[in-house]
Amino acid sequence: MKCKHFYVTWDPAFPRGCRAYGFKTVELPSAVVLRSSGQHCQSYETKLV
């Protein structure tokens, strides 16, 4: 949620998304990337608020 690529969608079935990888998911996108690749997200950039 601290990544600038993270966003909240309007789709109730897939409420979270990642703009860097272009997908929506029920879980946190970082967890999906870690489970899929075995590595932490390489596109992570801290959100400047």
All heavy atoms as a GROMACS GRO file, in nm:
protein
  394
    1MET      N    1   0.082  -0.119   0.000
    1MET     CA    2   0.000   0.000   0.000
    1MET      C    3   0.086   0.126   0.000
    1MET      O    4   0.036   0.233  -0.022
    1MET     CB    5  -0.094   0.000   0.118
    1MET     CG    6  -0.194  -0.115   0.113
    1MET     SD    7  -0.297  -0.128   0.258
    1MET     CE    8  -0.428  -0.020   0.211
    2LYS      N    9   0.214   0.110   0.023
    2LYS     CA   10   0.304   0.225   0.022
    2LYS      C   11   0.371   0.243  -0.113
    2LYS      O   12   0.452   0.333  -0.131
    2LYS     CB   13   0.411   0.209   0.130
    2LYS     CG   14   0.355   0.212   0.270
    2LYS     CD   15   0.464   0.193   0.372
    2LYS     CE   16   0.405   0.191   0.512
    2LYS     NZ   17   0.508   0.172   0.613
    3CYS      N   18   0.339   0.158  -0.209
    3CYS     CA   19   0.398   0.165  -0.343
    3CYS      C   20   0.317   0.260  -0.431
    3CYS      O   21   0.194   0.261  -0.426
    3CYS     CB   22   0.400   0.026  -0.406
    3CYS     SG   23   0.470   0.024  -0.573
    4LYS      N   24   0.385   0.337  -0.513
    4LYS     CA   25   0.313   0.432  -0.598
    4LYS      C   26   0.235   0.363  -0.709
    4LYS      O   27   0.150   0.424  -0.771
    4LYS     CB   28   0.409   0.536  -0.656
    4LYS     CG   29   0.492   0.492  -0.772
    4LYS     CD   30   0.572   0.609  -0.824
    4LYS     CE   31   0.626   0.584  -0.961
    4LYS     NZ   32   0.695   0.702  -1.015
    5HIS      N   33   0.260   0.234  -0.736
    5HIS     CA   34   0.188   0.160  -0.839
    5HIS      C   35   0.060   0.094  -0.787
    5HIS      O   36  -0.021   0.047  -0.865
    5HIS     CB   37   0.279   0.054  -0.902
    5HIS     CG   38   0.403   0.111  -0.962
    5HIS    ND1   39   0.401   0.192  -1.073
    5HIS    CD2   40   0.532   0.100  -0.925
    5HIS    CE1   41   0.525   0.229  -1.102
    5HIS    NE2   42   0.605   0.175  -1.014
    6PHE      N   43   0.044   0.090  -0.655
    6PHE     CA   44  -0.075   0.031  -0.593
    6PHE      C   45  -0.194   0.124  -0.611
    6PHE      O   46  -0.182   0.246  -0.600
    6PHE     CB   47  -0.051   0.009  -0.443
    6PHE     CG   48  -0.172  -0.037  -0.368
    6PHE    CD1   49  -0.207  -0.170  -0.367
    6PHE    CD2   50  -0.252   0.053  -0.300
    6PHE    CE1   51  -0.320  -0.213  -0.298
    6PHE    CE2   52  -0.365   0.012  -0.231
    6PHE     CZ   53  -0.398  -0.122  -0.231
    7TYR      N   54  -0.311   0.066  -0.640
    7TYR     CA   55  -0.434   0.146  -0.646
    7TYR      C   56  -0.554   0.062  -0.606
    7TYR      O   57  -0.549  -0.060  -0.607
    7TYR     CB   58  -0.454   0.206  -0.786
    7TYR     CG   59  -0.487   0.106  -0.895
    7TYR    CD1   60  -0.618   0.092  -0.940
    7TYR    CD2   61  -0.389   0.029  -0.956
    7TYR    CE1   62  -0.650   0.002  -1.041
    7TYR    CE2   63  -0.419  -0.060  -1.057
    7TYR     CZ   64  -0.550  -0.073  -1.099
    7TYR     OH   65  -0.582  -0.161  -1.199
    8VAL      N   66  -0.660   0.132  -0.566
    8VAL     CA   67  -0.786   0.069  -0.527
    8VAL      C   68  -0.878   0.075  -0.649
    8VAL      O   69  -0.896   0.182  -0.707
    8VAL     CB   70  -0.849   0.139  -0.406
    8VAL    CG1   71  -0.984   0.078  -0.373
    8VAL    CG2   72  -0.757   0.133  -0.286
    9THR      N   73  -0.935  -0.038  -0.686
    9THR     CA   74  -1.023  -0.043  -0.803
    9THR      C   75  -1.169  -0.028  -0.761
    9THR      O   76  -1.202  -0.033  -0.642
    9THR     CB   77  -1.009  -0.177  -0.878
    9THR    OG1   78  -1.073  -0.280  -0.803
    9THR    CG2   79  -0.864  -0.213  -0.901
   10TRP      N   80  -1.256  -0.014  -0.858
   10TRP     CA   81  -1.400  -0.008  -0.833
   10TRP      C   82  -1.464  -0.144  -0.850
   10TRP      O   83  -1.584  -0.159  -0.834
   10TRP     CB   84  -1.466   0.094  -0.927
   10TRP     CG   85  -1.425   0.232  -0.897
   10TRP    CD1   86  -1.332   0.307  -0.965
   10TRP    CD2   87  -1.471   0.315  -0.790
   10TRP    NE1   88  -1.318   0.431  -0.908
   10TRP    CE2   89  -1.404   0.437  -0.798
   10TRP    CE3   90  -1.562   0.297  -0.687
   10TRP    CZ2   91  -1.425   0.541  -0.710
   10TRP    CZ3   92  -1.582   0.401  -0.600
   10TRP    CH2   93  -1.514   0.521  -0.611
   11ASP      N   94  -1.386  -0.245  -0.884
   11ASP     CA   95  -1.434  -0.380  -0.906
   11ASP      C   96  -1.440  -0.455  -0.773
   11ASP      O   97  -1.336  -0.485  -0.714
   11ASP     CB   98  -1.340  -0.451  -1.003
   11ASP     CG   99  -1.387  -0.588  -1.045
   11ASP    OD1  100  -1.482  -0.641  -0.983
   11ASP    OD2  101  -1.330  -0.642  -1.141
   12PRO      N  102  -1.560  -0.488  -0.720
   12PRO     CA  103  -1.569  -0.555  -0.590
   12PRO      C  104  -1.505  -0.694  -0.589
   12PRO      O  105  -1.461  -0.740  -0.485
   12PRO     CB  106  -1.718  -0.562  -0.561
   12PRO     CG  107  -1.789  -0.514  -0.681
   12PRO     CD  108  -1.690  -0.457  -0.776
   13ALA      N  109  -1.496  -0.758  -0.703
   13ALA     CA  110  -1.434  -0.890  -0.709
   13ALA      C  111  -1.281  -0.882  -0.703
   13ALA      O  112  -1.215  -0.976  -0.658
   13ALA     CB  113  -1.476  -0.962  -0.837
   14PHE      N  114  -1.225  -0.770  -0.748
   14PHE     CA  115  -1.080  -0.749  -0.750
   14PHE      C  116  -1.051  -0.606  -0.702
   14PHE      O  117  -1.025  -0.518  -0.782
   14PHE     CB  118  -1.023  -0.770  -0.890
   14PHE     CG  119  -1.051  -0.905  -0.946
   14PHE    CD1  120  -1.152  -0.924  -1.039
   14PHE    CD2  121  -0.978  -1.016  -0.905
   14PHE    CE1  122  -1.180  -1.049  -1.090
   14PHE    CE2  123  -1.005  -1.141  -0.956
   14PHE     CZ  124  -1.106  -1.158  -1.048
   15PRO      N  125  -1.053  -0.583  -0.571
   15PRO     CA  126  -1.047  -0.447  -0.518
   15PRO      C  127  -0.910  -0.380  -0.516
   15PRO      O  128  -0.902  -0.261  -0.491
   15PRO     CB  129  -1.100  -0.464  -0.375
   15PRO     CG  130  -1.068  -0.605  -0.340
   15PRO     CD  131  -1.078  -0.682  -0.467
   16ARG      N  132  -0.804  -0.452  -0.545
   16ARG     CA  133  -0.669  -0.393  -0.541
   16ARG      C  134  -0.599  -0.416  -0.674
   16ARG      O  135  -0.619  -0.517  -0.738
   16ARG     CB  136  -0.588  -0.454  -0.428
   16ARG     CG  137  -0.650  -0.431  -0.293
   16ARG     CD  138  -0.577  -0.508  -0.185
   16ARG     NE  139  -0.645  -0.494  -0.058
   16ARG     CZ  140  -0.732  -0.581  -0.010
   16ARG    NH1  141  -0.760  -0.691  -0.076
   16ARG    NH2  142  -0.792  -0.560   0.105
   17GLY      N  143  -0.512  -0.322  -0.712
   17GLY     CA  144  -0.445  -0.337  -0.840
   17GLY      C  145  -0.302  -0.288  -0.836
   17GLY      O  146  -0.259  -0.216  -0.745
   18CYS      N  147  -0.228  -0.324  -0.940
   18CYS     CA  148  -0.090  -0.282  -0.959
   18CYS      C  149  -0.077  -0.224  -1.099
   18CYS      O  150  -0.099  -0.294  -1.198
   18CYS     CB  151   0.005  -0.400  -0.943
   18CYS     SG  152   0.177  -0.358  -0.981
   19ARG      N  153  -0.043  -0.096  -1.107
   19ARG     CA  154  -0.027  -0.031  -1.237
   19ARG      C  155   0.101  -0.076  -1.306
   19ARG      O  156   0.107  -0.080  -1.428
   19ARG     CB  157  -0.027   0.120  -1.220
   19ARG     CG  158  -0.163   0.175  -1.189
   19ARG     CD  159  -0.165   0.328  -1.194
   19ARG     NE  160  -0.297   0.378  -1.161
   19ARG     CZ  161  -0.336   0.414  -1.040
   19ARG    NH1  162  -0.251   0.407  -0.939
   19ARG    NH2  163  -0.457   0.458  -1.019
   20ALA      N  164   0.205  -0.109  -1.232
   20ALA     CA  165   0.333  -0.149  -1.292
   20ALA      C  166   0.318  -0.280  -1.369
   20ALA      O  167   0.373  -0.294  -1.479
   20ALA     CB  168   0.440  -0.164  -1.184
   21TYR      N  169   0.245  -0.376  -1.313
   21TYR     CA  170   0.229  -0.505  -1.379
   21TYR      C  171   0.095  -0.520  -1.448
   21TYR      O  172   0.072  -0.617  -1.519
   21TYR     CB  173   0.248  -0.619  -1.278
   21TYR     CG  174   0.392  -0.634  -1.234
   21TYR    CD1  175   0.432  -0.596  -1.107
   21TYR    CD2  176   0.487  -0.684  -1.321
   21TYR    CE1  177   0.564  -0.609  -1.067
   21TYR    CE2  178   0.619  -0.697  -1.282
   21TYR     CZ  179   0.657  -0.660  -1.156
   21TYR     OH  180   0.787  -0.672  -1.118
   22GLY      N  181   0.005  -0.425  -1.425
   22GLY     CA  182  -0.122  -0.424  -1.496
   22GLY      C  183  -0.219  -0.534  -1.459
   22GLY      O  184  -0.281  -0.594  -1.545
   23PHE      N  185  -0.235  -0.560  -1.328
   23PHE     CA  186  -0.333  -0.660  -1.287
   23PHE      C  187  -0.412  -0.612  -1.166
   23PHE      O  188  -0.371  -0.522  -1.094
   23PHE     CB  189  -0.267  -0.795  -1.258
   23PHE     CG  190  -0.177  -0.798  -1.137
   23PHE    CD1  191  -0.228  -0.829  -1.013
   23PHE    CD2  192  -0.041  -0.772  -1.148
   23PHE    CE1  193  -0.147  -0.833  -0.901
   23PHE    CE2  194   0.041  -0.776  -1.037
   23PHE     CZ  195  -0.011  -0.806  -0.913
   24LYS      N  196  -0.529  -0.674  -1.147
   24LYS     CA  197  -0.615  -0.650  -1.031
   24LYS      C  198  -0.624  -0.782  -0.954
   24LYS      O  199  -0.617  -0.889  -1.013
   24LYS     CB  200  -0.753  -0.606  -1.074
   24LYS     CG  201  -0.756  -0.475  -1.148
   24LYS     CD  202  -0.895  -0.424  -1.176
   24LYS     CE  203  -0.967  -0.508  -1.276
   24LYS     NZ  204  -1.099  -0.456  -1.316
   25THR      N  205  -0.643  -0.773  -0.822
   25THR     CA  206  -0.644  -0.892  -0.739
   25THR      C  207  -0.723  -0.869  -0.610
   25THR      O  208  -0.752  -0.756  -0.574
   25THR     CB  209  -0.498  -0.933  -0.703
   25THR    OG1  210  -0.500  -1.051  -0.625
   25THR    CG2  211  -0.426  -0.824  -0.629
   26VAL      N  212  -0.756  -0.978  -0.544
   26VAL     CA  213  -0.822  -0.972  -0.414
   26VAL      C  214  -0.718  -0.946  -0.306
   26VAL      O  215  -0.742  -0.872  -0.211
   26VAL     CB  216  -0.895  -1.106  -0.386
   26VAL    CG1  217  -0.954  -1.106  -0.246
   26VAL    CG2  218  -1.003  -1.128  -0.489
   27GLU      N  219  -0.600  -1.003  -0.322
   27GLU     CA  220  -0.491  -0.988  -0.224
   27GLU      C  221  -0.414  -0.860  -0.250
   27GLU      O  222  -0.438  -0.790  -0.348
   27GLU     CB  223  -0.394  -1.106  -0.238
   27GLU     CG  224  -0.456  -1.242  -0.225
   27GLU     CD  225  -0.356  -1.350  -0.258
   27GLU    OE1  226  -0.250  -1.353  -0.192
   27GLU    OE2  227  -0.382  -1.427  -0.350
   28LEU      N  228  -0.316  -0.835  -0.165
   28LEU     CA  229  -0.225  -0.725  -0.192
   28LEU      C  230  -0.138  -0.764  -0.313
   28LEU      O  231  -0.087  -0.877  -0.318
   28LEU     CB  232  -0.136  -0.696  -0.072
   28LEU     CG  233  -0.203  -0.628   0.046
   28LEU    CD1  234  -0.107  -0.616   0.163
   28LEU    CD2  235  -0.254  -0.492   0.007
   29PRO      N  236  -0.121  -0.676  -0.408
   29PRO     CA  237  -0.041  -0.709  -0.526
   29PRO      C  238   0.101  -0.755  -0.493
   29PRO      O  239   0.155  -0.844  -0.558
   29PRO     CB  240  -0.038  -0.578  -0.606
   29PRO     CG  241  -0.165  -0.511  -0.568
   29PRO     CD  242  -0.185  -0.544  -0.423
   30SER      N  243   0.160  -0.699  -0.389
   30SER     CA  244   0.296  -0.740  -0.351
   30SER      C  245   0.300  -0.887  -0.309
   30SER      O  246   0.397  -0.957  -0.336
   30SER     CB  247   0.349  -0.652  -0.238
   30SER     OG  248   0.263  -0.658  -0.125
   31ALA      N  249   0.194  -0.935  -0.245
   31ALA     CA  250   0.188  -1.076  -0.205
   31ALA      C  251   0.175  -1.167  -0.327
   31ALA      O  252   0.233  -1.275  -0.331
   31ALA     CB  253   0.071  -1.099  -0.110
   32VAL      N  254   0.100  -1.123  -0.427
   32VAL     CA  255   0.084  -1.201  -0.549
   32VAL      C  256   0.217  -1.211  -0.623
   32VAL      O  257   0.256  -1.318  -0.669
   32VAL     CB  258  -0.024  -1.139  -0.641
   32VAL    CG1  259  -0.030  -1.211  -0.774
   32VAL    CG2  260  -0.159  -1.141  -0.573
   33VAL      N  261   0.289  -1.100  -0.633
   33VAL     CA  262   0.420  -1.099  -0.701
   33VAL      C  263   0.517  -1.190  -0.627
   33VAL      O  264   0.588  -1.270  -0.689
   33VAL     CB  265   0.475  -0.956  -0.712
   33VAL    CG1  266   0.618  -0.957  -0.762
   33VAL    CG2  267   0.388  -0.872  -0.805
   34LEU      N  268   0.522  -1.181  -0.496
   34LEU     CA  269   0.613  -1.264  -0.417
   34LEU      C  270   0.580  -1.412  -0.434
   34LEU      O  271   0.670  -1.494  -0.455
   34LEU     CB  272   0.606  -1.226  -0.269
   34LEU     CG  273   0.696  -1.304  -0.174
   34LEU    CD1  274   0.842  -1.289  -0.211
   34LEU    CD2  275   0.672  -1.259  -0.031
   35ARG      N  276   0.453  -1.448  -0.428
   35ARG     CA  277   0.414  -1.588  -0.444
   35ARG      C  278   0.443  -1.639  -0.585
   35ARG      O  279   0.487  -1.751  -0.604
   35ARG     CB  280   0.266  -1.605  -0.410
   35ARG     CG  281   0.223  -1.750  -0.408
   35ARG     CD  282   0.078  -1.772  -0.369
   35ARG     NE  283  -0.011  -1.713  -0.469
   35ARG     CZ  284  -0.093  -1.612  -0.448
   35ARG    NH1  285  -0.101  -1.555  -0.330
   35ARG    NH2  286  -0.170  -1.565  -0.544
   36SER      N  287   0.420  -1.555  -0.685
   36SER     CA  288   0.438  -1.597  -0.825
   36SER      C  289   0.584  -1.610  -0.864
   36SER      O  290   0.621  -1.705  -0.935
   36SER     CB  291   0.371  -1.497  -0.919
   36SER     OG  292   0.234  -1.491  -0.894
   37SER      N  293   0.666  -1.514  -0.822
   37SER     CA  294   0.805  -1.512  -0.868
   37SER      C  295   0.905  -1.561  -0.765
   37SER      O  296   1.018  -1.593  -0.800
   37SER     CB  297   0.844  -1.370  -0.909
   37SER     OG  298   0.849  -1.286  -0.796
   38GLY      N  299   0.864  -1.561  -0.638
   38GLY     CA  300   0.956  -1.599  -0.532
   38GLY      C  301   1.048  -1.485  -0.490
   38GLY      O  302   1.137  -1.503  -0.409
   39GLN      N  303   1.027  -1.365  -0.549
   39GLN     CA  304   1.108  -1.248  -0.517
   39GLN      C  305   1.015  -1.132  -0.483
   39GLN      O  306   0.902  -1.126  -0.528
   39GLN     CB  307   1.194  -1.207  -0.636
   39GLN     CG  308   1.294  -1.309  -0.679
   39GLN     CD  309   1.374  -1.259  -0.797
   39GLN    OE1  310   1.339  -1.160  -0.862
   39GLN    NE2  311   1.483  -1.327  -0.827
   40HIS      N  312   1.070  -1.039  -0.406
   40HIS     CA  313   0.994  -0.918  -0.378
   40HIS      C  314   0.982  -0.839  -0.508
   40HIS      O  315   1.064  -0.853  -0.599
   40HIS     CB  316   1.062  -0.834  -0.271
   40HIS     CG  317   1.059  -0.900  -0.137
   40HIS    ND1  318   0.947  -0.902  -0.058
   40HIS    CD2  319   1.153  -0.970  -0.069
   40HIS    CE1  320   0.972  -0.968   0.053
   40HIS    NE2  321   1.096  -1.011   0.048
   41CYS      N  322   0.882  -0.756  -0.518
   41CYS     CA  323   0.854  -0.681  -0.640
   41CYS      C  324   0.974  -0.594  -0.681
   41CYS      O  325   1.026  -0.517  -0.601
   41CYS     CB  326   0.731  -0.593  -0.620
   41CYS     SG  327   0.686  -0.502  -0.767
   42GLN      N  328   1.015  -0.607  -0.806
   42GLN     CA  329   1.126  -0.530  -0.858
   42GLN      C  330   1.084  -0.390  -0.903
   42GLN      O  331   1.169  -0.305  -0.931
   42GLN     CB  332   1.190  -0.604  -0.976
   42GLN     CG  333   1.242  -0.743  -0.939
   42GLN     CD  334   1.354  -0.737  -0.836
   42GLN    OE1  335   1.453  -0.668  -0.856
   42GLN    NE2  336   1.336  -0.807  -0.725
   43SER      N  337   0.953  -0.366  -0.912
   43SER     CA  338   0.901  -0.236  -0.956
   43SER      C  339   0.857  -0.148  -0.841
   43SER      O  340   0.797  -0.042  -0.863
   43SER     CB  341   0.783  -0.258  -1.051
   43SER     OG  342   0.825  -0.323  -1.167
   44TYR      N  343   0.884  -0.188  -0.717
   44TYR     CA  344   0.840  -0.111  -0.601
   44TYR      C  345   0.904   0.027  -0.599
   44TYR      O  346   1.025   0.042  -0.616
   44TYR     CB  347   0.875  -0.184  -0.471
   44TYR     CG  348   0.839  -0.103  -0.348
   44TYR    CD1  349   0.711  -0.102  -0.299
   44TYR    CD2  350   0.935  -0.026  -0.284
   44TYR    CE1  351   0.677  -0.027  -0.187
   44TYR    CE2  352   0.903   0.050  -0.173
   44TYR     CZ  353   0.773   0.049  -0.126
   44TYR     OH  354   0.740   0.124  -0.016
   45GLU      N  355   0.821   0.129  -0.582
   45GLU     CA  356   0.866   0.266  -0.564
   45GLU      C  357   0.782   0.328  -0.453
   45GLU      O  358   0.660   0.319  -0.456
   45GLU     CB  359   0.849   0.348  -0.690
   45GLU     CG  360   0.939   0.303  -0.805
   45GLU     CD  361   0.922   0.390  -0.927
   45GLU    OE1  362   0.928   0.514  -0.914
   45GLU    OE2  363   0.901   0.333  -1.035
   46THR      N  364   0.846   0.388  -0.355
   46THR     CA  365   0.775   0.447  -0.242
   46THR      C  366   0.685   0.561  -0.289
   46THR      O  367   0.728   0.646  -0.369
   46THR     CB  368   0.873   0.499  -0.138
   46THR    OG1  369   0.957   0.391  -0.096
   46THR    CG2  370   0.800   0.555  -0.016
   47LYS      N  371   0.563   0.559  -0.242
   47LYS     CA  372   0.465   0.662  -0.274
   47LYS      C  373   0.501   0.792  -0.204
   47LYS      O  374   0.529   0.794  -0.085
   47LYS     CB  375   0.326   0.615  -0.228
   47LYS     CG  376   0.212   0.698  -0.275
   47LYS     CD  377   0.081   0.646  -0.218
   47LYS     CE  378   0.045   0.512  -0.275
   47LYS     NZ  379  -0.088   0.466  -0.235
   48LEU      N  380   0.504   0.901  -0.279
   48LEU     CA  381   0.531   1.032  -0.221
   48LEU      C  382   0.397   1.099  -0.193
   48LEU      O  383   0.325   1.137  -0.285
   48LEU     CB  384   0.612   1.116  -0.317
   48LEU     CG  385   0.748   1.059  -0.356
   48LEU    CD1  386   0.814   1.146  -0.460
   48LEU    CD2  387   0.836   1.047  -0.233
   49VAL      N  388   0.363   1.110  -0.067
   49VAL     CA  389   0.234   1.166  -0.029
   49VAL      C  390   0.248   1.307   0.020
   49VAL      O  391   0.335   1.350   0.080
   49VAL     CB  392   0.165   1.080   0.078
   49VAL    CG1  393   0.031   1.136   0.118
   49VAL    CG2  394   0.152   0.940   0.028
   0.00000   0.00000   0.00000
